[in-house]
């Protein structure tokens, strides 16, 4: 396609939202007006379903729950006055608590200010806060954040070593149920580290959890510093604007009001039912077009900004946990999904862009461009040219190189990267996920596959307990087949072999 044709398509398929400082260019996705017209009735139905969701309809049918992350940044939308007040009061409590930590009203047992924050969580309870912390954090923040987001002993030791002195470190444990094993293990490891250092963990610990959960009861019994709510109508992957994301961001000293404002304004912009003017609706249609509505191609995220490095990891959970479903809403087996991967530009140009341009054609790309290079003036690395100019050149050069090979891409452009913009990007993809799920007739708000994995993991742990007990009484037995038969699970010989190997090396 020649430059004149590309320019014409750009003008035809550009969605500009000046109130967000955002442009969405879908002109290089290969879409045409007939496709948009064909899916317009389905998109209008998706808008209706989204309106019902925001009004409090039961969206998570497995657990009979509402899905209300949109209320978190605009509490007036909540379906009851009581819920509205609870949301507003929680934000106020978060801000007061963070202020008390920062000014020393709440301090460490030794009387010194808390200067570090250890967050213990997994999945949405860690990915969202990590993304926000990395995207918005700067040297000199009120508190330096660290994360235990796995049950890897060596990984936890590494984090404790990075923290160093624990006396001035506040611990934030996040778990809706309080029974998530990875988070529980991280909490137990942290408690052990504090004891080893001769410190009272309870006087440095805060929880975000569901009312009446195991963790909630524990915090009361042990006298933790504070606890904040995690509502059952907020899913982990959409919890950034709840205490899950706002509390660690506020403690770090980030602009949580700006974060929520960006999300609220994006919600308003993506709530309109004029498809061409709605960036989330357009992006959902591009996903459908690129993948034939069945996940036929992968989504490659290429943000040309170091601060967006973790955005792809965050989007992997938001999109893949929401869209990856075996059955549609009618109970038909569909095996839906949308695979997400990515790193950052221009790093990727020295990594996998070679394959994107010339290799297997199983993807489409979403570029993210940030117009503001940095705060302050930039050095000229060549006459009249800055490092940021090169970054711009690499982005548009890569985009053109992909276009020449018939590889589809869209480009999101934002004016700057601040709290408001991060909130906008989060809300944009949340809304896109919801609309796309409606288009392909799946439920984006449950995750039966995750629960199945947890149950399977529990079965392995129970088998390990049984194996250990058997070996205590029969140390002469060593054959996996023999042990499996003795335990009455001959089909588990392979797992028992793996357990024996682990016992030998752990």
C-alpha positions in Angstrom: 0.0 0.0 0.0 1.5 3.4 -1.0 1.9 6.4 1.4 -1.1 8.2 0.0 -3.4 5.2 0.7 -1.9 4.8 4.2 -2.6 8.5 4.9 -6.2 8.2 3.7 -6.8 5.1 5.8 -5.2 6.9 8.8 -7.6 9.8 8.5 -10.5 7.3 8.1 -9.7 5.0 11.0 -8.2 7.3 13.6 -10.0 7.6 17.0 -8.9 10.7 18.9 -10.0 11.3 22.5 -8.7 14.8 23.4 -10.2 14.5 26.9 -7.8 11.5 27.5 -4.9 12.8 25.5 -5.1 9.6 23.6 -5.1 8.5 19.9 -6.0 5.0 18.6 -4.9 4.3 15.0 -6.3 1.1 13.6 -5.7 2.0 10.0 -3.0 -0.7 9.6 -5.2 -3.6 10.9 -6.5 -4.4 7.4 -10.1 -3.7 8.5 -12.8 -2.2 6.2 -16.1 -0.5 6.7 -18.0 -3.7 5.7 -16.5 -5.6 8.7 -17.4 -2.8 11.1 -21.0 -2.7 9.7 -21.3 -6.4 10.0 -20.4 -6.5 13.7 -22.2 -3.3 14.6 -25.4 -5.1 15.9 -23.2 -7.4 18.1 -21.3 -4.3 19.4 -24.5 -2.6 20.3 -25.6 -5.7 22.2 -22.2 -5.6 24.0 -22.8 -2.0 25.0 -26.2 -3.1 26.5 -24.5 -5.9 28.4 -21.8 -3.5 29.7 -24.5 -1.2 30.9 -26.1 -4.0 32.8 -22.7 -5.0 34.3 -22.2 -1.4 35.6 -25.7 -1.3 37.0 -24.9 -4.4 39.2 -26.0 -7.4 37.2 -24.7 -10.8 38.3 -21.8 -11.3 36.0 -19.8 -14.0 37.7 -22.4 -16.8 37.4 -20.2 -19.4 39.1 -20.0 -17.4 42.3 -23.2 -15.4 41.9 -21.3 -12.1 42.1 -21.5 -8.7 40.7 -18.5 -7.3 38.9 -18.0 -3.7 40.0 -14.5 -2.5 39.3 -16.0 0.5 37.4 -17.5 1.7 40.7 -14.1 1.9 42.3 -13.1 5.1 40.4 -16.7 6.5 40.3 -18.5 5.4 43.5 -21.7 7.2 42.4 -22.2 4.4 40.0 -22.5 1.8 42.7 -25.9 0.1 42.9 -26.5 1.2 46.5 -25.8 4.2 48.7 -24.2 1.9 51.3 -21.8 0.5 48.8 -21.0 4.0 47.5 -20.1 5.2 51.0 -18.0 2.1 51.7 -15.9 2.7 48.5 -15.5 6.4 49.3 -14.6 5.8 52.9 -12.0 3.2 52.0 -10.2 5.6 49.7 -10.2 8.2 52.5 -8.9 5.7 55.0 -6.1 4.7 52.6 -5.1 8.3 52.2 -5.1 9.0 55.9 -3.2 5.8 56.7 -0.6 6.6 54.1 -0.3 10.2 55.4 0.2 8.8 59.0 2.9 6.5 57.8 4.7 9.3 55.9 4.6 11.8 58.7 5.6 9.3 61.3 2.3 9.2 63.3 2.4 5.5 62.6 6.0 4.4 62.8 8.1 1.3 63.3 8.4 -0.4 66.8 11.8 1.3 67.2 10.2 4.7 66.6 11.7 5.3 63.2 9.7 6.0 60.0 8.7 3.2 57.7 10.8 3.7 54.6 10.3 0.4 52.8 7.2 -1.6 51.8 7.0 -5.4 51.2 3.9 -6.5 49.4 3.0 -10.2 49.7 0.5 -11.4 47.1 0.1 -13.2 43.8 -1.8 -12.8 40.5 -3.8 -9.6 40.4 -2.8 -8.9 44.0 0.8 -8.4 42.8 0.8 -7.8 39.0 -1.2 -4.7 39.1 0.6 -3.1 42.1 4.0 -4.1 40.5 3.0 -2.5 37.2 1.9 0.8 38.8 4.9 0.9 41.1 7.4 0.5 38.2 5.5 2.8 35.8 5.2 5.7 38.2 7.9 5.2 40.8 10.9 7.5 41.0 14.0 7.8 43.3 13.0 9.6 46.4 9.5 8.0 46.7 8.1 8.0 50.2 8.6 4.2 50.4 10.6 1.8 48.3 8.4 -1.2 47.2 9.4 -4.9 47.2 7.3 -7.9 46.3 6.9 -11.5 47.3 4.8 -12.8 44.4 5.7 -16.5 44.3 6.3 -19.4 46.6 9.9 -19.9 45.4 12.1 -20.0 48.6 15.2 -18.8 46.8 13.2 -15.9 45.3 12.0 -14.9 48.7 15.5 -15.0 50.2 16.6 -12.8 47.4 13.9 -10.2 48.2 14.8 -10.2 51.9 18.4 -9.6 51.0 17.4 -6.7 48.8 15.3 -5.2 51.6 18.2 -5.5 54.1 17.2 -3.9 57.4 13.7 -5.1 58.2 13.0 -2.8 61.1 11.8 0.0 58.9 9.8 -2.2 56.4 6.0 -2.3 56.5 4.5 -5.6 55.3 1.3 -5.6 53.2 -0.3 -9.0 52.8 -3.0 -9.2 50.1 -5.4 -12.1 49.8 -9.2 -12.0 49.3 -9.8 -15.4 50.9 -6.8 -15.5 53.1 -6.2 -19.1 52.1 -4.3 -18.6 48.8 -1.3 -20.9 49.4 1.4 -18.8 47.6 0.4 -15.7 49.6 0.1 -17.7 52.9 3.6 -19.1 52.3 5.0 -15.7 51.6 3.5 -14.4 54.8 4.9 -17.3 56.8 8.3 -16.8 55.3 8.1 -13.1 56.2 7.1 -13.8 59.7 10.0 -16.2 60.1 12.4 -13.5 58.7 11.1 -10.9 61.2 11.5 -13.4 64.1 15.0 -14.2 63.0 15.8 -10.4 63.1 14.3 -10.2 66.6 11.3 -8.1 65.4 7.6 -8.2 66.1 6.0 -8.9 62.7 2.5 -8.0 63.9 3.5 -4.4 64.7 4.7 -4.0 61.1 1.9 -5.9 59.2 -1.1 -4.7 57.3 -3.7 -6.8 55.4 -6.0 -6.3 52.5 -8.6 -9.1 52.6 -12.2 -10.1 52.6 -14.3 -9.5 55.7 -14.3 -12.7 57.9 -11.6 -14.4 55.8 -8.8 -16.5 57.4 -6.5 -13.6 57.0 -9.0 -11.1 58.4 -9.4 -13.3 61.6 -5.7 -13.7 61.9 -5.0 -9.9 61.8 -7.6 -9.3 64.6 -6.2 -12.2 66.7 -2.6 -11.1 66.3 -3.2 -7.3 66.5 -1.8 -6.2 63.1 -1.5 -2.5 62.4 -4.5 -2.2 60.1 -6.7 -4.1 57.6 -8.5 -2.9 54.5 -11.4 -4.5 52.6 -11.2 -6.6 49.5 -14.7 -7.0 48.2 -16.0 -10.2 46.6 -17.4 -8.1 43.6 -13.8 -7.1 42.6 -11.8 -9.7 40.7 -8.1 -9.9 41.3 -7.2 -8.9 37.7 -9.4 -5.8 37.9 -8.5 -4.7 41.4 -5.9 -2.0 40.9 -8.4 0.8 41.9 -9.3 -1.0 45.1 -7.2 -1.2 48.2 -5.2 -3.9 46.4 -3.6 -1.3 44.2 -4.4 2.1 45.8 -2.9 1.3 49.2 0.6 0.3 48.0 0.6 3.1 45.5 -0.4 5.6 48.2 2.3 4.3 50.6 4.9 4.6 47.8 3.8 8.2 47.5 2.1 7.9 44.1 -0.8 10.0 42.8 -3.8 7.7 43.4 -6.3 10.4 42.7 -4.7 10.9 39.3 -4.8 7.2 38.7 -8.5 7.0 39.5 -9.3 10.2 37.5 -7.6 8.7 34.4 -9.7 5.5 34.7 -12.9 7.4 35.4 -12.4 9.7 32.3 -11.6 6.7 30.2 -14.7 4.9 31.4 -16.7 7.9 30.3 -15.1 7.9 26.9 -15.5 4.2 26.4 -19.1 4.1 27.6 -20.5 5.9 24.5 -22.3 3.8 22.0 -20.9 5.4 18.9 -18.4 2.7 17.9 -16.1 4.8 15.7 -15.6 7.3 18.6 -15.1 4.6 21.3 -11.4 3.4 21.5 -12.3 0.3 23.6 -15.0 -0.7 21.1 -12.7 -0.2 18.2 -9.9 -2.2 19.8 -12.3 -5.0 20.6 -13.4 -5.1 17.0 -9.7 -5.2 15.9 -9.1 -8.2 18.2 -12.0 -9.9 16.6 -10.9 -9.0 13.1 -7.3 -10.1 13.7 -8.1 -13.4 15.3 -11.3 -14.3 13.4 -13.0 -14.1 16.8 -11.4 -17.3 17.9 -7.9 -16.5 19.1 -6.3 -17.4 15.8 -3.5 -14.9 16.3 -1.5 -13.7 19.3 -1.4 -10.1 20.6 2.1 -8.7 20.8 2.4 -5.6 23.0 5.2 -3.2 22.0 5.2 -0.2 24.3 8.0 2.2 23.4 8.6 3.3 27.0 10.7 1.7 29.7 8.1 2.5 32.3 5.6 0.3 30.5 7.9 -2.8 30.6 5.5 -4.6 33.0 2.4 -3.7 31.1 2.5 -6.8 29.0 2.8 -9.0 32.1 -0.2 -7.2 33.7 -2.2 -7.6 30.4 -1.4 -11.3 30.2 -3.5 -11.9 33.3 -6.2 -9.3 32.5 -6.7 -10.7 29.0 -5.8 -14.4 29.1 -7.6 -15.1 32.4 -10.7 -13.3 31.1 -10.8 -14.6 27.5 -9.3 -18.0 27.9 -12.4 -20.2 28.3 -13.4 -23.7 27.3 -17.1 -23.0 27.1 -19.1 -20.1 25.8 -22.2 -18.7 27.7 -24.4 -21.3 26.0 -22.3 -24.1 27.3 -20.8 -24.9 23.9 -17.1 -26.0 23.9 -15.2 -23.2 22.1 -11.7 -23.1 23.6 -11.5 -19.3 23.3 -8.4 -17.3 24.1 -6.1 -14.5 23.2 -2.4 -15.0 23.9 -0.5 -11.9 25.0 3.3 -11.4 25.0 5.7 -8.5 24.7 8.6 -6.6 26.2 9.4 -3.0 25.1 10.7 -1.1 22.2 13.3 -0.6 20.9 14.7 -3.5 22.9 12.5 -5.9 20.8 14.1 -4.7 17.6 17.2 -6.6 18.8 15.1 -9.6 19.9 12.0 -10.9 18.1 11.0 -8.2 15.6 13.0 -10.3 13.0 10.5 -13.1 13.4 7.6 -10.6 13.5 8.6 -9.3 10.1 9.7 -12.4 8.3 8.7 -15.4 10.3 5.4 -17.2 11.1 2.4 -14.9 10.7 0.6 -15.7 13.9 0.2 -12.4 15.6 -0.9 -8.7 15.4 0.9 -5.9 17.2 -0.2 -3.1 19.5 2.3 -0.3 19.7 2.2 2.3 22.5 3.8 5.7 21.9 4.4 8.3 24.6 4.9 11.8 23.1 6.8 13.3 26.1 10.3 11.9 26.2 11.3 12.9 29.7 10.8 15.7 32.3 13.2 18.4 31.2 15.3 18.9 28.1 17.0 16.1 26.2 20.6 15.8 25.1 21.2 16.0 21.4 23.0 12.8 20.5 23.3 14.0 16.9 22.8 17.6 15.6 19.1 18.4 16.2 18.4 14.8 17.2 17.8 13.3 20.7 17.6 9.8 22.0 13.8 10.2 22.1 13.8 11.1 18.4 15.6 7.8 17.7 13.0 5.9 19.8 10.2 7.6 17.7 12.1 6.6 14.6 12.5 3.0 15.7 8.7 2.7 16.5 7.5 4.1 13.2 10.2 2.3 11.2 9.2 -1.0 12.8 5.6 -0.3 12.2 6.3 0.4 8.5 8.5 -2.6 8.1 5.6 -4.8 9.5 3.1 -3.1 7.2 5.3 -3.8 4.1 5.1 -7.5 5.0 1.3 -7.5 5.5 1.6 -7.7 9.3 -1.3 -6.0 11.1 -0.7 -3.4 13.8 -2.5 -0.7 15.7 -0.9 2.2 17.6 -2.0 3.8 20.9 -0.5 7.3 21.4 -0.6 9.1 24.7 0.7 12.6 25.5 2.7 11.7 28.6 3.2 8.9 31.1 1.8 9.9 34.5 -0.7 8.6 37.0 -3.7 9.8 34.9 -2.4 8.1 31.8 -1.7 4.8 33.6 -5.2 4.9 34.9 -6.5 5.6 31.3 -4.6 2.6 29.9 -5.8 0.2 32.6 -9.4 1.3 32.1 -9.1 1.1 28.3 -8.0 -2.5 28.3 -10.5 -3.5 31.0 -13.3 -2.2 28.9 -11.9 -3.7 25.7 -11.8 -7.1 27.4 -15.4 -6.8 28.5 -16.7 -5.8 25.1 -14.7 -8.4 23.3 -16.0 -11.1 25.6 -19.5 -10.1 24.7 -18.7 -10.2 21.0 -17.4 -13.8 21.2 -20.1 -14.8 23.7 -17.9 -15.9 26.7 -18.0 -14.9 30.3 -14.9 -12.7 31.1 -15.5 -12.6 34.8 -14.9 -16.1 36.0 -11.9 -18.4 35.9 -12.7 -22.1 36.4 -9.4 -23.2 35.0 -7.5 -21.4 37.8 -9.6 -23.1 40.4 -8.9 -26.5 38.7 -5.2 -25.9 38.9 -5.4 -25.0 42.6 -7.3 -28.3 43.3 -4.7 -30.3 41.3 -1.9 -28.7 43.3 -3.6 -29.5 46.5 -3.9 -33.2 45.5 -0.1 -33.3 44.8 0.6 -31.8 48.3 -1.7 -34.4 49.9 0.1 -37.2 48.0 3.4 -35.9 49.3 2.1 -36.1 52.9 1.0 -39.7 52.3 4.3 -40.6 50.7 6.3 -39.2 53.5 4.2 -41.1 56.1 4.7 -44.3 54.2 8.5 -43.9 53.9 8.7 -43.4 57.6 7.3 -46.9 58.2 8.7 -48.5 55.1 12.1 -47.0 54.3 13.0 -50.1 52.3 10.5 -49.2 49.6 12.0 -47.0 46.8 10.3 -48.0 43.6 7.8 -45.5 42.4 5.5 -48.3 41.1 5.8 -50.1 44.4 5.1 -47.0 46.5 2.2 -46.0 44.2 0.6 -49.4 44.6 1.1 -49.3 48.4 -0.7 -46.0 48.5 -3.5 -47.3 46.4 -2.8 -44.9 43.5 -0.9 -46.9 40.9 -1.8 -44.3 38.3 0.3 -41.8 40.2 3.7 -43.5 39.8 5.0 -40.7 37.7 4.1 -38.0 40.3 5.6 -40.2 43.0 8.8 -40.5 41.0 8.9 -36.7 40.8 8.3 -36.4 44.5 11.1 -38.8 45.3 13.5 -36.8 43.1 12.5 -33.6 44.9 12.9 -35.1 48.3 16.4 -36.0 47.4 17.4 -32.5 46.2 15.5 -30.0 48.2 
